[in-house]
Structure formats: structure tokens, C-alpha cells
Amino acid sequence: MNSQGDLDANLATAVSMIEKAVASERPDLVVLPEYFAYLEDGPANMHSSGEAFPGGRIHATLSDLARRSGITLHAGSIVEREGNRHFNTTLVFGPDGAEIARYRKIHLFDVDTPNGISYRESDSVGRGEEVVTYEVGGRTVGCAICYDIRFPELFRALRDKGADVIVLPAAFTLMTGKDHWEVLARARAVETQTYFLAVGQTGTHAGGRKACWGHTMAIDPWGHVVAQCSDTVGMVSATLDFDYAAKVRADVPVANHHVL
């Protein structure tokens, strides 16, 4: 997606894209990018889109859509409001519309990028603390968000909790993404021997002041990119072969060899 500072338009786009994906692919799992419902600059702007769960419009819309479509919907991330605190939070809805997982981003992006643009995510949201997984069709799916990708200990923890698939919605910056997005995503897939689904924002936002890399990808447990979006708004699908994943784990049983 290329989300902007218009919640109504972003939410309508997300719903339309999900409906198209369901009609054309009949998927079990659909994933949206980070901050799919609202992506702007500055704490006040981001907080304006926040919701307390459940009961907010975004929560209700996606719950109903998951139920009507019969899918598990991994709703990227949105701003969660809890009292006076805010979090960058993933919501996951099951095929019956029930919320089955909630993950608050653990690692916050406070960085000065090579092109001189500063990001201070901690000015807008607080840090989560829990490692979160959920089940789809008897398979365990692990949750992460964007900057988390640079911290392999989280993904080791997800593998230790039984993850077969790891999902990482993101709004990865253009300057870092062009060099690090694919190599980091492939590394996380290789070391965890999971299918790694990296789902990104693309293009400019915040009035053109900031830009995201895009390049949504599905990566197999051997580290091969098996599907990737074109360099624009769109969707990509992949079939996950868990027999192949089992073979990879049997051939190189790294999960049995950890020392530290």
C-alpha cells in the first residue's frame, strides 16, 4: 500500500485490496503493511488515528471483513490507544471475525538515516514486551513489525515458540530498504527455517518528506524469494509448502544445535 494521512481513504483501499485478493486467490491468510490505516509524520498526527481495542472503526471493519471472507487477516499495524499511552500494534482476526492475536512492536525506530532524515518512533508510541504467535490451519505464525527485523533474538524466540511462518508488516524506509530489506528478510528466514512474509508500504508519504521501499516478499525456509510485488501498489500471493519446510529442518537441524 501507499497509505497517507487520510484514514477513510486508506481503510477503503485496504478493504478493496483484501476483497480482490480473496476473490482471485482464495487465501487462508491475508497480510497488510505497517500503519496501513494511517501514515503521517509527527506524534499528534499519528495519535489522531489511534483506537482503543475493541470497538473502534478499524477494528470493527476488519473483524467483519475477516468473518465475511472466511480468512485469517493479519492487519499490519495501527496505532493502539490505551489510556494516555499509544502502541504500534498488529491485530489478527480469525475466520469467525474474532481477534486471535495482538502484538505491540518491541523495537522502536529512532534513527537518523543516511540521507539526513530523522525518525523518532518512540515520540509517538511505547514499546511492547510480549513475543506473540497464533495459529492458522494447525500452523504457528509469529508476529514482528518493521524495525524488529534487525534483532535476530526476537525471531529465535518465535522459532522457539514453534513458528512455522513469521509475518513482518513494515514501512521500511527507502534509503535503508534498498540495501537491507531483502538481505535481512532472507537471513531471518534462513536462520529460523520458516516462511517469512515481509509486507511493506511503498512510495512517498507525509507530503513527500518520507519514502518507503515496498517490495513485499514471501521467502521460503531455504532463503529463496518465492514471490515479490512489483515496485508499486499491489498484491502478491504464495503457496507455502510445509513438507518442504520439514525437509529443510531435517537436513540442517539448527534448532537442535543452539548453544548460546
C-alpha positions in Angstrom: 0.0 0.0 0.0 0.9 3.7 -0.2 -1.0 4.9 2.9 -1.3 8.6 3.6 -2.9 10.9 6.2 -6.5 10.1 5.2 -7.8 7.3 7.4 -11.1 6.9 5.4 -9.3 6.5 2.1 -6.6 4.2 3.4 -9.2 1.9 5.1 -11.3 1.8 1.9 -8.2 0.9 -0.1 -7.3 -1.9 2.3 -10.8 -3.4 2.2 -10.9 -3.2 -1.6 -7.4 -4.9 -1.9 -8.4 -7.6 0.5 -11.6 -8.3 -1.3 -9.7 -8.6 -4.6 -7.2 -10.9 -3.1 -9.9 -13.1 -1.6 -11.8 -13.2 -5.0 -8.7 -14.0 -7.1 -6.6 -16.2 -4.7 -8.9 -17.7 -2.1 -6.2 -17.4 0.5 -6.1 -18.7 4.1 -4.1 -15.8 5.3 -4.0 -12.1 4.2 -1.5 -9.6 5.4 -1.5 -5.8 5.4 1.6 -3.5 5.8 2.6 -1.5 8.9 0.4 1.6 9.5 -1.9 0.7 6.7 -4.8 2.8 8.0 -2.8 6.0 8.6 0.7 7.0 7.8 1.8 10.6 8.5 4.6 12.5 10.3 4.6 13.6 13.9 3.1 12.2 17.2 0.0 14.4 17.1 -0.9 13.2 13.6 -0.3 9.5 14.4 -2.2 9.7 17.7 -5.2 11.2 15.9 -5.7 7.8 14.2 -5.4 5.8 17.4 -8.1 3.4 18.6 -8.9 1.6 21.8 -9.5 -2.1 21.1 -12.0 -3.5 20.6 -14.8 -1.2 19.4 -13.0 1.2 17.1 -14.0 1.6 13.4 -10.8 0.0 12.1 -11.1 -3.0 14.5 -14.8 -3.5 13.6 -14.3 -3.2 9.9 -11.5 -5.7 9.7 -13.2 -8.1 12.1 -16.3 -8.1 9.9 -14.3 -8.4 6.7 -12.3 -11.5 8.0 -15.6 -13.1 9.0 -17.4 -12.4 5.7 -14.3 -13.6 3.7 -13.6 -16.6 5.8 -9.9 -15.7 6.1 -7.3 -15.1 8.8 -6.5 -11.4 8.5 -3.1 -10.2 9.8 -3.9 -6.5 10.0 -0.4 -5.0 9.5 -0.3 -2.4 12.3 -2.3 0.5 13.5 -2.0 3.0 16.4 -3.5 1.4 19.5 -4.6 3.8 22.3 -4.7 2.6 25.9 -5.5 5.5 28.2 -2.8 8.1 27.6 -0.4 5.6 26.0 -0.1 4.6 22.4 1.4 1.5 20.7 2.3 0.3 17.2 0.1 -2.7 17.2 -0.7 -5.7 15.0 -4.2 -7.1 15.2 -5.1 -10.6 13.8 -8.6 -11.7 13.2 -9.7 -15.3 12.6 -12.2 -16.6 10.0 -15.0 -16.1 12.5 -14.1 -12.4 13.0 -12.7 -12.9 16.5 -9.4 -11.2 17.5 -6.9 -14.0 17.9 -3.7 -12.1 18.4 -2.4 -8.7 19.3 1.3 -7.8 19.0 2.8 -4.5 20.2 6.0 -3.6 18.4 9.0 -4.2 20.6 11.9 -2.4 18.8 11.2 1.3 18.0 12.8 3.1 15.1 14.7 6.0 16.4 17.2 6.6 13.6 18.9 9.3 11.6 19.1 7.9 8.0 21.9 8.3 5.5 20.0 11.0 3.6 19.6 13.2 6.7 16.0 12.4 7.6 15.3 11.6 11.3 12.7 9.1 12.6 11.7 9.1 16.2 9.1 6.4 16.6 9.4 6.5 20.4 8.0 10.0 20.3 4.7 8.5 19.1 4.4 5.1 20.6 5.5 3.0 23.5 7.4 -0.3 23.4 5.7 -3.7 23.5 7.1 -6.5 25.6 5.4 -9.8 24.6 6.5 -12.3 21.9 3.3 -13.3 20.1 2.2 -16.2 18.0 -1.1 -17.5 16.7 -2.5 -20.5 14.8 -3.7 -20.8 11.2 -4.8 -24.2 9.9 -2.7 -26.0 12.5 0.4 -23.9 11.7 2.0 -21.4 14.1 2.5 -17.9 12.9 4.9 -15.4 14.6 4.5 -11.7 14.8 7.0 -8.9 14.2 6.9 -5.4 12.8 9.4 -3.5 10.6 12.5 -2.4 12.7 12.2 -5.7 14.6 13.8 -7.4 11.6 17.2 -6.1 12.7 17.1 -8.0 16.1 17.5 -11.8 15.4 16.9 -12.7 19.1 13.2 -12.0 18.6 13.0 -14.4 15.7 14.9 -17.0 17.6 12.2 -16.6 20.3 9.4 -17.0 17.7 11.0 -20.2 16.4 11.4 -21.5 20.0 7.6 -20.9 20.3 7.0 -23.2 17.3 6.7 -20.7 14.5 6.3 -22.2 11.0 5.7 -18.8 9.4 6.8 -15.3 10.5 5.0 -12.2 9.3 6.6 -8.8 9.3 4.5 -5.8 8.2 6.6 -2.8 7.5 7.0 0.8 6.4 10.7 0.3 5.7 12.5 3.5 4.6 13.7 3.8 1.0 17.3 4.6 2.0 17.7 1.6 4.3 15.4 -0.7 2.4 17.3 -0.6 -0.9 20.3 -2.2 0.8 18.9 -4.1 3.8 15.3 -5.1 3.3 15.9 -8.3 1.2 19.1 -9.4 2.8 17.7 -9.1 6.3 14.4 -10.8 5.4 16.2 -13.7 3.8 18.6 -14.0 6.7 15.7 -14.2 9.2 14.0 -16.9 7.0 17.3 -18.9 6.8 18.1 -18.8 10.5 14.6 -19.6 11.6 13.8 -22.1 8.8 10.4 -20.5 8.5 8.4 -19.0 5.6 9.0 -15.3 6.1 6.3 -12.9 4.8 7.6 -9.3 4.6 4.8 -6.9 3.7 5.7 -3.2 3.1 4.5 0.2 2.4 5.7 1.7 -0.9 6.2 5.3 -2.2 6.2 8.6 -0.5 4.1 9.9 2.4 4.0 12.8 4.8 3.8 15.3 1.9 6.7 13.6 0.1 9.1 14.2 3.0 9.5 10.4 3.6 9.6 7.4 1.4 9.1 3.6 1.8 10.9 0.9 -0.1 8.0 -1.5 -0.7 9.0 -4.8 -2.3 6.6 -7.1 -0.4 8.1 -10.6 -0.4 7.4 -14.2 0.5 10.6 -16.1 1.3 10.9 -19.9 1.8 12.8 -21.6 4.7 15.9 -22.0 2.5 16.0 -18.2 1.9 14.7 -18.1 -1.6 12.3 -15.3 -2.6 9.4 -17.2 -4.0 7.1 -14.2 -4.7 7.6 -10.4 -4.8 5.5 -7.4 -5.5 6.3 -5.1 -8.4 7.7 -1.6 -7.4 4.2 -0.1 -7.0 1.0 -0.6 -5.0 -0.3 -4.1 -5.5 -0.5 -7.6 -4.0 1.4 -10.9 -4.3 0.5 -14.4 -3.3 2.4 -17.6 -2.5 1.6 -21.1 -1.6 3.5 -22.3 1.5 4.9 -25.9 1.2 5.3 -27.2 4.8 6.6 -30.6 3.6 9.5 -28.6 2.1 9.9 -26.7 5.3 10.1 -30.0 7.2 12.8 -31.3 4.8 14.9 -28.1 5.3 14.7 -28.5 9.1 15.6 -32.2 8.9 18.6 -31.6 6.5 20.1 -28.8 8.6 18.6 -29.1 12.2 19.9 -25.8 13.5 17.1 -25.6 16.1 18.7 -28.6 17.9 22.2 -27.1 17.8 21.9 -23.8 19.6 24.5 -23.2 22.3 24.1 -19.6 23.5 
